[in-house]
Amino acid sequence: MATTLYFTNDETTDRFSARKSADLLTAANTSFRPMLLSPGRGSGVVSALTGTVNGPTAGVEVDRGLTRGIIHWLSPPLAADITISGSITWNLRASESNMSANVAINGRIEVIDGATGAITLIDQTARTTELAITTEGVNNFAETPAAGVACKRGDRLRVRIFGDDAGTMATGFDFTFWWNGTTGGASGDSFITLTENLTFEAEPAGTTIYLTNTASAVATADVDREAWTARGAGVQNDVTNTTTGDVTVQVTDTAGGTAVSWFTRGLAAMTLGGACRVNLRGNLSAAASSAHLGIEVARVASDGTSPTVWAVGYFSEPGEGTDVGELPTTETAISALIGGDDLAISDNQRLRIRLLLHGVPQNMITARTVTTYYAGTTGGASGDAFLTFSDVLAEPGGGPAANPPRRNPMAQLLAQAATKRWWFLDGLWRPDRHIHEPPDRLWLPRRLVGANEGRS
């Protein structure tokens, strides 16, 4: 069964965003404004006006008319491994402002690896048919990828829409893309249909673990804290210096201090998979610091060594203009999904959680700080940092056993006695295990009788 995915305007349900990658026009690394590529239709038509350039061009991506506001559409995490190799149908509604603009509309579909963040191209179209002039038109076409691309559980699809040359694009004009429509065959009905039957992860409903200030039983070179099922005792914060360049920085306990890692308790054997809802809280010391938060979840040995990364994600805060994607200057909650392929956990292995910083929408600016908050006592308030998994996390054996109930010794004795056959022998009542069924004695079934009862 084929899968249709719609371009929506939802940028709050899931703030997951790919790590910076090259835009088509300049090939420079930049960040993107993530919106949901959904199995369901949008909530109301939205359009974006994008300026043209002198061609020939490698592609001008839809950017909502705002500097550094390039949009990409991301699916939820995949629920099963699949290879995408069949025909892909594109239905894109767009127009150009003038016949001299010479704009064709095209698309690019990629897969983002849930464990590494690596991006692999599935297909990029090269249609040259010119758009309708000023009036929203339907552009429906199909293309088959040159080769199949294997996608794993926890990976995501990313789609980018761009204006291309219809002949040679000319500067000084614009083109408009419409999406988020509610009705098939009407305004904003932009979608892609894949031949394959794709399934997506549901909202996680397993174990929630909280980032606390309690020292972990693990001892590594980092500041090691526990992440487990009880909230913290009171809001704490870590401060991390920004670093110039296209780099990833692990959160530290203090500015210029030691890197921080959180570890779960030793886990019972299980298979970790599916999606994980992450809720982090943080802020920048100053605007235009170009930094956003990320997270890495890894399986480790009981002593915290031998990491295998299960999932990684970087999160984009809604924003406009040059600050799109970066954290604000006041404590803000960022909620997103991460996901990974099935990963076996053996008894007493742990999960390790690390918070990360990365530059967005450009390289980070030095001499600034990022503050992250955790160990809060109340949901939805300061310090409410947690992860909700699709699976149940438990300690080996399910934790300490409950104390057994207290019993009355005499009642227990009588209960045992009532299950035996008793014989009166040599002046005493004896259970059948002490004799060999003498035929001249009386059998009293399944009850204990008095000393004078049943005598012959």
WOWO-V20853 format. One record per backbone hydrogen bond with DSSP energy under -1.0 kcal/mol. NH is the residue of the N-H (numbers start at 1). CO is the residue of the C=O. E is the energy in kcal/mol with one decimal. If there is no record, write none. Layout:
# WOWO-V20853
nh={NH;NH}
co={CO;CO}
e={E;E}
This chain:
# WOWO-V20853
nh={3;5;6;7;8;15;17;21;23;27;30;33;35;36;37;38;42;44;46;48;50;52;55;60;62;66;69;71;72;73;74;75;78;79;82;84;88;89;90;91;92;94;95;96;97;101;104;106;108;109;110;111;112;113;117;120;122;123;125;131;134;137;139;141;143;149;151;154;155;156;158;159;160;162;163;164;166;170;175;176;177;178;179;180;181;186;189;190;191;192;193;194;195;201;206;207;209;210;211;212;216;223;225;226;227;228;234;236;238;240;242;245;247;249;251;253;257;260;261;262;263;264;267;268;270;272;276;277;278;279;280;282;283;284;285;292;294;295;296;297;298;299;300;301;304;308;310;311;312;313;315;316;317;323;324;325;326;327;332;334;336;338;340;343;345;348;349;350;352;353;354;356;357;358;364;365;370;371;372;373;374;375;376;381;384;385;386;387;388;389;398;412;413;414;415;416;417;418;419;420;423;425;428;430;432;434;441;444}
co={194;192;38;190;36;335;314;30;28;23;21;70;72;10;74;6;181;180;179;177;175;173;169;163;161;63;66;62;33;159;35;157;155;199;151;149;143;193;141;191;139;137;176;132;174;98;164;162;160;123;158;120;156;118;113;111;109;109;107;103;96;94;92;90;88;84;82;78;152;112;110;73;108;106;60;104;102;101;50;95;48;93;46;7;188;183;186;188;91;5;89;3;87;77;389;391;387;228;385;226;224;259;261;214;263;210;375;374;372;370;368;364;245;357;355;258;254;251;223;353;225;351;349;394;345;343;338;388;336;386;334;332;371;328;369;358;356;313;354;311;352;308;350;305;301;299;297;297;114;295;293;15;325;320;321;317;323;291;282;280;278;276;274;272;270;267;346;300;298;262;296;294;249;292;245;289;240;283;238;281;236;211;383;378;381;383;279;209;277;207;395;408;409;410;411;412;413;414;416;417;430;428;425;423;421;431;438;422}
e={-2.5;-2.9;-3.7;-1.8;-1.8;-1.9;-3.4;-2.0;-2.2;-1.6;-2.4;-3.6;-2.1;-1.8;-3.0;-2.4;-1.5;-1.9;-2.8;-1.9;-2.8;-2.3;-3.1;-2.6;-2.5;-2.1;-2.0;-2.4;-2.0;-2.6;-3.0;-2.5;-3.0;-2.6;-2.7;-2.5;-2.9;-2.7;-3.6;-2.9;-2.5;-1.8;-1.8;-2.8;-2.6;-2.2;-2.3;-2.6;-2.2;-2.9;-2.8;-2.4;-3.0;-3.0;-2.2;-2.5;-2.6;-1.8;-2.6;-2.6;-3.6;-2.2;-1.8;-2.1;-2.1;-2.0;-3.2;-2.4;-2.1;-1.8;-2.5;-2.7;-2.5;-2.3;-3.0;-3.4;-1.9;-1.9;-2.4;-2.6;-2.0;-2.8;-2.8;-2.0;-2.3;-1.4;-1.8;-2.3;-2.2;-2.3;-2.5;-3.1;-1.0;-2.9;-2.6;-2.3;-2.7;-3.4;-1.9;-1.7;-1.8;-3.0;-2.5;-2.8;-2.4;-1.2;-1.4;-2.8;-2.3;-2.5;-2.6;-1.0;-1.6;-2.3;-2.6;-2.5;-3.1;-2.4;-2.4;-2.6;-2.9;-2.2;-2.8;-3.4;-2.1;-3.1;-2.7;-2.5;-3.4;-2.6;-2.4;-1.9;-1.9;-3.1;-2.0;-2.5;-2.4;-2.6;-2.1;-2.8;-2.5;-2.8;-2.6;-3.1;-2.3;-2.2;-2.8;-1.8;-2.4;-2.1;-3.1;-2.8;-1.9;-1.2;-1.6;-1.3;-1.6;-2.1;-1.9;-3.0;-2.2;-2.3;-1.5;-2.6;-3.4;-3.0;-2.2;-2.2;-3.3;-3.2;-2.3;-2.5;-2.6;-1.9;-1.4;-2.2;-2.4;-2.6;-2.3;-2.4;-2.2;-1.9;-2.6;-1.4;-1.8;-2.1;-1.7;-2.4;-2.6;-2.8;-2.4;-2.2;-2.2;-2.5;-2.1;-1.9;-2.3;-1.9;-1.3;-1.7;-3.1;-3.5;-1.7;-3.4;-1.8;-2.0;-1.2;-1.2}
